[in-house]
Amino acid sequence: MNLRILRIELRRSVAPWAGAVILVAALAFLLLIPGAWSKGSVLWTAQWTSMALWIRYLLFFLWPIAIGLGALQGLRDHRSKMPELLTSTPRPARHRAATLAGTTAFALFAAFALLVLVGAVQVLAGDAAYTHVGWLPIVLVGALALAAGAVLGMGVARALPSVLTPPALAVAALVFNNFFRQMQTSDAPQPTAGFLPNDLSLLSPATADVRETLLTLSSSVHVGQTLWLLGMAATGLALLAATRPRTRLLALTPLVAGGALALLLLPTTARDTYVVDRAAAKQVCDGPVCVTTLRQARLDALAGPGKEALRLMRGALGDRAPVAIRETAVPRAIAGVPERPRDSVLLDFDDRTIGEAEGERPVTRALVAQGMVPLCSPRSVTESGTQEEAAAQSIATAWVLGEDLRPLAGTMYPAKDQNDLARPVWKKFVALPKAEQQRRIGAMHAAAVSCSSKDALTVLNGGALR
């Protein structure tokens, strides 16, 4: 297809409008609708991989739109009442099919590229210290998904020329896409929760929502989904060029073959679907304070407060105090009990207590809180732990830093609720002899690290709270 034909097709087809709809809908979703993609450490413009995964996440509604618009384009000849005229021309049907499909694919690729460009500019303008090309396959497969879906929609509409075909295809794609996508999970330590096999759920080109900045899609996912989408595109082209019922039936062969090959390659478990980016997870240290390469830009602001926090905890706990601070690189699982090593304070920037702390004193307080009372409760989306743990952390931090009691910042619990729970325990605790205070602080830390049957606040109180 030369440039002259491309210009003509762009003028007389819905391809430019399809690209505009995809671009505007995606940007409106990312920029105007609040969600996990618009805040926190997994902000869609914070890191390259997060950007790519959030854009792929949008395919849960962009892909059905592309299929529906492709079907609308496929009805063009039927609406013009000229199929018989076209079949009488010497130009092969496959040439006309390639021209129609190529124009729409070009428009969708261009729209998707502009969307990626908007995200890339913002990532470059931010503080992303880890630059890599591992995110490119994620977005390339996403662009292929839009093009393949549109071409398949064209082919189906050519085979079933009805005004109901575009909306029916779009709705069917939406149901298929989101039913399969709901079976996906980015919680790598756990198998996919659902009644569909993990590899079958990956036939949806949309990814799960981003929860971990260190996770990326494995190469087997890229290869498997590419084969599936290429088979889909080939079937769409064959249906566009087919003129007889038998040929249309044979046109389904690439789709079936691509799906079968994809299922042989796609991972069967979530832990093999979303894998840790080893280069991003590599530790970068300033003395005893370490972060991943992905967070290297935050090391300078953490090093000083981190060393001060370790010194203060050494004075409070003696030989039982942690000796290092490091960012965890172990994938988390929702409702899974977090790590609690005895010799290290774990940094998890998804925990707002740490991730949103700014300034030397607030960062020191957050690190002391996490080191003295590491969270024992299962992880949740909020990462705040229980209210009892937040109260115990605020008491331990106030005692270690020699401050008056104040609520711990960054938790999901209001300051008043924290105070109402912690203040009676604090008054009773500070009235004790110094030696008893030291003993209870040590017992509280041991209970939190071991995740014993008694929570840290109960141990600090010397018995039940009520």
RAJOMO-V778924 format. One record per backbone hydrogen bond with DSSP energy under -1.0 kcal/mol. NH is the residue of the N-H (numbers start at 1). CO is the residue of the C=O. E is the energy in kcal/mol with one decimal. If there is no record, write none. Layout:
nh: (NH | NH)
co: (CO | CO)
e: (E | E)
This chain:
nh: (6 | 7 | 8 | 9 | 10 | 11 | 12 | 18 | 19 | 20 | 21 | 22 | 23 | 24 | 25 | 26 | 27 | 28 | 29 | 30 | 31 | 32 | 33 | 38 | 39 | 43 | 44 | 46 | 51 | 52 | 53 | 54 | 55 | 56 | 57 | 58 | 59 | 60 | 61 | 62 | 63 | 65 | 66 | 67 | 68 | 69 | 70 | 71 | 72 | 73 | 74 | 76 | 79 | 80 | 82 | 86 | 87 | 89 | 96 | 97 | 98 | 99 | 100 | 101 | 102 | 103 | 104 | 105 | 106 | 107 | 108 | 109 | 110 | 111 | 112 | 113 | 114 | 115 | 116 | 117 | 118 | 119 | 120 | 121 | 122 | 123 | 124 | 125 | 136 | 139 | 140 | 141 | 142 | 143 | 144 | 145 | 146 | 147 | 148 | 149 | 150 | 151 | 152 | 153 | 154 | 155 | 156 | 157 | 158 | 159 | 160 | 162 | 165 | 168 | 169 | 170 | 171 | 172 | 173 | 174 | 175 | 176 | 177 | 178 | 179 | 180 | 181 | 182 | 183 | 184 | 188 | 190 | 201 | 202 | 203 | 204 | 216 | 218 | 222 | 223 | 224 | 225 | 226 | 227 | 228 | 229 | 230 | 231 | 232 | 233 | 234 | 235 | 236 | 237 | 238 | 239 | 240 | 241 | 242 | 248 | 249 | 250 | 251 | 252 | 253 | 256 | 257 | 258 | 259 | 260 | 261 | 262 | 263 | 264 | 265 | 266 | 274 | 275 | 277 | 278 | 281 | 284 | 286 | 289 | 290 | 291 | 293 | 294 | 295 | 296 | 298 | 299 | 302 | 303 | 306 | 307 | 308 | 309 | 310 | 311 | 312 | 313 | 314 | 315 | 316 | 317 | 318 | 320 | 321 | 323 | 324 | 325 | 326 | 327 | 328 | 335 | 336 | 345 | 347 | 351 | 354 | 355 | 356 | 357 | 363 | 364 | 365 | 366 | 367 | 368 | 369 | 370 | 371 | 372 | 373 | 379 | 390 | 391 | 392 | 393 | 394 | 395 | 396 | 397 | 398 | 399 | 400 | 401 | 403 | 418 | 419 | 420 | 421 | 422 | 423 | 426 | 427 | 428 | 429 | 430 | 432 | 437 | 438 | 439 | 440 | 441 | 442 | 443 | 444 | 445 | 446 | 447 | 448 | 449 | 450 | 451 | 452 | 459 | 460 | 461 | 463)
co: (2 | 3 | 4 | 5 | 6 | 7 | 8 | 14 | 15 | 16 | 17 | 18 | 19 | 20 | 21 | 22 | 23 | 24 | 25 | 26 | 27 | 28 | 29 | 35 | 36 | 40 | 37 | 43 | 47 | 48 | 49 | 50 | 51 | 52 | 53 | 54 | 56 | 57 | 58 | 58 | 59 | 61 | 62 | 63 | 64 | 65 | 66 | 67 | 68 | 69 | 70 | 73 | 75 | 76 | 77 | 82 | 83 | 86 | 92 | 93 | 94 | 95 | 96 | 97 | 98 | 99 | 100 | 101 | 102 | 103 | 104 | 105 | 106 | 107 | 108 | 109 | 110 | 111 | 112 | 113 | 114 | 115 | 116 | 117 | 118 | 119 | 120 | 121 | 133 | 135 | 136 | 137 | 138 | 139 | 140 | 141 | 142 | 143 | 144 | 145 | 146 | 147 | 148 | 149 | 150 | 151 | 152 | 153 | 154 | 155 | 156 | 160 | 162 | 164 | 165 | 166 | 167 | 168 | 169 | 170 | 171 | 172 | 173 | 174 | 175 | 176 | 177 | 178 | 180 | 181 | 186 | 187 | 197 | 198 | 200 | 201 | 275 | 273 | 218 | 219 | 220 | 221 | 222 | 223 | 224 | 225 | 226 | 227 | 228 | 229 | 230 | 231 | 232 | 233 | 234 | 235 | 236 | 237 | 238 | 244 | 245 | 246 | 247 | 249 | 250 | 252 | 253 | 254 | 255 | 256 | 257 | 258 | 259 | 260 | 261 | 262 | 270 | 216 | 214 | 276 | 277 | 291 | 289 | 286 | 325 | 284 | 282 | 280 | 292 | 293 | 295 | 296 | 298 | 299 | 302 | 303 | 304 | 305 | 306 | 307 | 308 | 309 | 310 | 311 | 312 | 313 | 314 | 317 | 318 | 343 | 343 | 288 | 345 | 290 | 347 | 379 | 333 | 324 | 326 | 348 | 351 | 351 | 352 | 354 | 359 | 360 | 361 | 362 | 363 | 364 | 365 | 366 | 367 | 368 | 369 | 336 | 386 | 387 | 388 | 389 | 390 | 391 | 392 | 393 | 394 | 395 | 396 | 397 | 398 | 414 | 415 | 416 | 417 | 418 | 419 | 422 | 423 | 424 | 425 | 426 | 429 | 433 | 434 | 435 | 436 | 437 | 438 | 439 | 440 | 441 | 442 | 443 | 444 | 445 | 446 | 447 | 447 | 455 | 456 | 457 | 458)
e: (-2.0 | -2.5 | -2.1 | -2.7 | -2.3 | -1.6 | -1.8 | -2.5 | -2.3 | -2.3 | -2.6 | -2.2 | -2.4 | -2.8 | -2.4 | -2.0 | -2.4 | -2.5 | -2.0 | -2.4 | -2.7 | -2.0 | -1.1 | -1.9 | -1.0 | -1.3 | -2.9 | -2.0 | -2.3 | -2.2 | -2.7 | -2.5 | -2.0 | -2.2 | -2.1 | -1.2 | -1.6 | -1.7 | -2.0 | -2.2 | -1.3 | -1.4 | -2.6 | -2.3 | -2.5 | -2.7 | -2.3 | -2.2 | -2.0 | -2.1 | -2.1 | -1.7 | -2.9 | -1.8 | -1.8 | -2.1 | -2.0 | -1.1 | -1.3 | -2.5 | -2.4 | -2.2 | -2.4 | -2.7 | -2.6 | -1.9 | -1.6 | -2.7 | -2.4 | -2.1 | -2.3 | -2.7 | -2.5 | -2.2 | -2.6 | -2.7 | -2.1 | -2.0 | -2.4 | -2.3 | -2.2 | -1.8 | -2.9 | -2.5 | -1.4 | -2.2 | -2.6 | -1.6 | -1.4 | -1.5 | -2.6 | -2.2 | -1.3 | -2.5 | -2.3 | -2.1 | -1.8 | -2.2 | -3.1 | -2.4 | -2.2 | -2.4 | -2.4 | -2.3 | -2.1 | -2.3 | -2.6 | -2.3 | -2.3 | -2.0 | -2.5 | -1.5 | -1.4 | -2.2 | -2.8 | -2.5 | -2.4 | -2.5 | -2.8 | -2.2 | -2.5 | -2.7 | -3.2 | -2.3 | -2.3 | -2.2 | -2.3 | -1.9 | -1.2 | -2.1 | -1.7 | -1.8 | -1.8 | -1.2 | -1.5 | -1.4 | -2.7 | -2.2 | -1.4 | -2.5 | -2.4 | -2.6 | -2.0 | -2.2 | -2.0 | -2.4 | -2.6 | -2.2 | -1.7 | -2.5 | -2.6 | -2.1 | -2.1 | -2.5 | -2.4 | -2.5 | -1.9 | -1.9 | -1.5 | -2.1 | -1.9 | -2.3 | -1.5 | -1.2 | -1.9 | -2.2 | -3.0 | -3.0 | -2.2 | -2.3 | -2.6 | -2.3 | -2.2 | -1.2 | -1.1 | -3.0 | -2.4 | -2.7 | -2.9 | -1.0 | -2.0 | -3.6 | -2.8 | -1.4 | -3.2 | -2.5 | -1.8 | -1.9 | -1.3 | -1.3 | -2.6 | -1.5 | -1.1 | -2.4 | -2.7 | -2.4 | -2.1 | -2.4 | -2.2 | -2.0 | -2.3 | -2.4 | -1.8 | -1.6 | -1.3 | -2.9 | -2.0 | -1.5 | -1.6 | -2.3 | -1.0 | -2.9 | -2.4 | -1.0 | -2.3 | -2.9 | -2.5 | -2.6 | -2.7 | -2.1 | -1.3 | -3.3 | -2.0 | -1.0 | -2.2 | -2.5 | -2.6 | -2.3 | -2.3 | -2.6 | -2.6 | -2.1 | -2.4 | -2.9 | -2.2 | -2.7 | -2.0 | -2.3 | -2.5 | -2.5 | -2.1 | -2.0 | -2.6 | -2.5 | -2.1 | -2.3 | -2.5 | -2.5 | -2.3 | -2.0 | -2.6 | -2.7 | -1.5 | -2.9 | -2.9 | -2.7 | -2.5 | -1.9 | -2.4 | -2.7 | -1.6 | -2.3 | -2.4 | -2.1 | -2.6 | -2.4 | -2.1 | -2.4 | -2.9 | -2.3 | -2.3 | -2.3 | -2.2 | -2.5 | -2.4 | -1.1 | -1.6 | -2.0 | -2.3 | -1.8 | -1.9)
